[in-house]
Amino acid sequence: MNKNSKIYLAGHRGLVGSAILENLKSKGYDNIVTRTHKELDLANQIAVSKFFEEEKPEYVFLAAAKVGGIVANNVYRADFIYENMMIQNNVIHQSYLHKAQKLLFLGSTCIYPKDAPQPMKEEFLLTNTLEYTNEPYAIAKIAGIKMCESYNLQYGTNFISVMPTNLYGPNDNFDLEKSHVLPALIRKIHLAKLLSESKFDEVVKDLGVKNIEEAKAYLNTFGVSDNSVEIWGSGKPKREFLWSKDMADACVFIMENRDFSDTYNQGDKDIRNTHINIGTGKDASIKELAETIQSTIGFKGNLVFNADKPDGTMRKLTDVSKLNSLGWKHKIELEEGIKKAYDWYLNKQNV
């Protein structure tokens, strides 16, 4: 990519896209095209076709997606498979039709089987059954990988798929019902601390409710009180977490320096599993994560693990040897990243 190349960044307001946008700007790219969902519905085939006809981007980052935690994925199953399939079908196909030089498709490591060997290598894709709770989302992302591979093989396009591990950072979703585990724990434990310190005005402001009684009743539904925070599951499952700005740096690095031909062994008869894991190659248990967040925030109450609630997959750790061999490695470790994420959340509350 040249500094003046026209780059379309789909999903620039989300956790992933906002980090990529910041990274691109910091490196001097100044011809970046973005659209909000209101301005362009990526699930609308006609609208996306018109957009590509008008803009003709040379490079495309496909970071737009419908995302959520274990509850949202399990409840809104139809929404997750439909919206994600429509978004990626439209953007990938139009990128081909309008001759984009390169596209980067972002998925998720939930594409791997529930009981995949650990750490998860790219070659484990489609070798066993998926985790049930997020199966629709995972299938949509697998379809995206195969779409990129298929267009490359049939049409000679240069579409690359990357599968980031669990991400966190600026512009994360902190919604108590729909967010992922790390931002959800930050907000829950933060609110519990405020309750314990009788900072009721701050609690009311954070939740956007009328009074502290309403706030306490609402927080009680999530197991949050002034002396304890309930956490779903046993606390034993292990998860890997990647600072979103590290992920963005990896994505831009790949777009600048690598091509589809770098993602598989030349001479392979069957070209598959060309996607690239993006992660740290390190994990922590949910209990360790919660305790680190508790220590960072300074909450003195109890963490209560509700083993009657689902744990999900017991371990999800990526093998990042392919990414490392391509020339990139993460910089921010989990403890530092949690502090950065909490600081960002506090600053957002004070705006």
C-alpha angles and dihedrals in degrees: 000000000000120000090251097043112128106250124188113205111193113201098020095161098057131086093269100036097045090053091050091048092052091047093050093049092048089056094052103260105148106168099074120149119206136171130190119229088255091054095044127016103206090199088064108089096197093048093049092047091052092048093053092045090055100039104029095195117206095208129030130198108194102201097139114112144135105255138173147142132279094285096048093045092052097044101040097043097144093047092052097051096039100045096043094047092049094047096050096040091054098043097042094046094047090047087058095045093050094043102244108189094223139359130195115205117198120209134155139257089245084088088084124091117272092244098035115152113263130277094034116235123199089247091066092074113123094003097118147355121314126234104275099222095062101024096120092053092045093050090052091053093046088053088053092053091049091046091055092046092047095049090048093051096043102034104023094242122157102232117153127193123209126188112205120198121231107322132204136171144088115004092018120156109257096177108141093222103037108027129103122260101266100051090038091055092047092054096041094049092043091053091046089054091050090051091049090053093046091240090150097157090059091049092051091048093048093052097037093229132138102250145352094265090059090045094052092048091051094046090048089065087062095045095253120142138147092272106030147028122208116219123195116246135009097299090239101105113102125223137184119225129197126195106242094230090056089051090051091051090052092050094050091045090055093047091049099043114019138061136197089263089064092060099071140032113273110242095033110147093209114039109205140127089047092149120109125228114226115200147098100266088232130100143187134201118255087245091055090046093051093047091050091051091046091052092046093051095039099233111164098195131094131283109220118198114207105209091185088073121079121273097199117206110358095222136012114177123156126223102227098182091111091053092045091050089054088058109264135107133173122257109191118074122211100257092051091044094053090054090050092049092049092048089052091050092050092049090050091053091052096052 
